[in-house]
Amino acid sequence: MMRRYEQALKQNMKSAKDEYREDPEHRRGFVIGAVLKLWETYQQKQINGEQFDKLIGVLSGFAGGAYRDFIAEQVKDYKGGNPPTIIGY
């Protein structure tokens, strides 16, 4: 199960990297959506906290780690009970 999540995430990251090569706002949108999806998956108890953290670690490598701090801040907000407000992306 975990392997499927990790493979899907890596495939989506590769696709987003290629598709949004020249568009940092779309890359940022991808990251926002990916963190949200992983959080929802965790909240639905499809993965546990350790698995969530591992998948976030994988996601943090997106675009050579360019969004690592941004991802860390989002995760901190989600875990702190103060998730970011996402208005249709």
SVG drawing of the C-alpha trace seen along z (x, -y; Angstrom):
<svg xmlns="http://www.w3.org/2000/svg" viewBox="-12 -32 30 34">
<polyline fill="none" stroke="black" stroke-width="0.4" points="0.0,0.0 2.7,-2.5 4.7,-1.7 1.7,-2.6 1.4,-6.0 5.1,-6.7 5.1,-5.6 2.1,-7.7 3.6,-10.7 6.9,-10.4 5.1,-10.0 2.9,-13.1 6.0,-15.0 7.8,-14.1 4.8,-15.0 4.4,-18.4 8.1,-19.2 7.9,-18.6 4.6,-20.3 5.2,-23.3 8.9,-23.8 8.4,-27.5 5.6,-28.3 6.5,-28.5 3.0,-29.4 1.7,-26.2 4.5,-24.3 3.5,-26.0 -0.1,-25.0 0.9,-21.4 2.7,-21.5 -0.3,-23.0 -2.5,-20.3 -0.1,-17.5 0.2,-18.4 -3.5,-18.8 -4.1,-15.4 -1.6,-13.7 -3.1,-15.4 -6.6,-14.2 -5.3,-10.7 -3.8,-10.8 -7.0,-12.2 -8.9,-9.3 -6.6,-6.9 -5.4,-5.5 -1.8,-6.2 -0.4,-6.7 1.7,-9.6 5.0,-8.0 3.9,-7.3 2.6,-10.8 6.0,-12.2 7.8,-9.8 5.6,-10.9 6.1,-14.6 9.8,-13.9 9.5,-12.5 7.5,-15.6 10.1,-17.9 12.5,-16.7 10.2,-18.2 12.0,-20.6 15.3,-20.0 14.0,-20.9 13.0,-24.4 9.7,-24.1 11.1,-22.3 10.6,-25.3 7.1,-26.0 6.1,-22.4 7.5,-22.4 5.4,-25.5 2.2,-23.9 2.8,-20.7 3.4,-22.7 0.1,-24.5 -1.8,-21.3 -0.4,-19.5 -0.9,-22.6 -4.6,-22.5 -4.4,-25.7 -4.5,-24.5 -4.1,-27.0 -7.2,-28.3 -7.1,-27.1 -9.4,-29.0 -9.9,-27.1 -6.7,-26.5"/>
</svg>
